[in-house]
Every structure is written in structure tokens, then in C-alpha cells.
Amino acid sequence: MFIIPSVSKLCLLISLFTSCRKQFFQEAGEVVDIRFSTFEDGNFRGFGHVEFATAEAAKKVNILINIFW
């Protein structure tokens, strides 16, 4: 699970998700599934889940996210 740290980064991250979210996460390894949490009206709740094929890929994405932020 990832959590968005601030409102300004939220706008950037939503843009990233809508245009190239899978490409970003695939840099860490094989992406099995990406799910975003939304309210009943469909608005983004500010977090989501990315499932990777391996534990190594999940660990690597943490490094990528820390570099990105």
C-alpha cells in the first residue's frame, strides 16, 4: 500500500497514475494488479494498492518512491 504525503503531491501523483501508473511501477518489477481506493461517488480517496509478482519488486518500488518524493 502507498500513501500520498501531501495535497500538492496528490495532484502530481494522480496525473502520474492516469497517464503512466503501470509503467512507473513496472520499473520495480512485474505488476500483477493496481487498485485505487475511491469514495462511492468515484473520487480518489488518496491511496491504492499495487501487487507485485515478487517480494523483491515490492521492496524495490519503495526505493523508487523515496527517490521520486
C-alpha positions, 0 to 999 in steps of 0.5 A: 500500500502507498500513501500520498504525503501531501495535497500538492503531491496528490495532484502530481501523483494522480496525473502520474497514475492516469497517464503512466501508473503501470509503467512507473511501477513496472520499473520495480518489477512485474505488476500483477494488479493496481487498485485505487481506493475511491469514495462511492461517488468515484473520487480518489480517496488518496491511496491504492494498492499495487501487487507485485509478482515478487517480494523483491519488486515490492521492496524495490518500488519503495526505493523508487518512491523515496527517490521520486518524493 
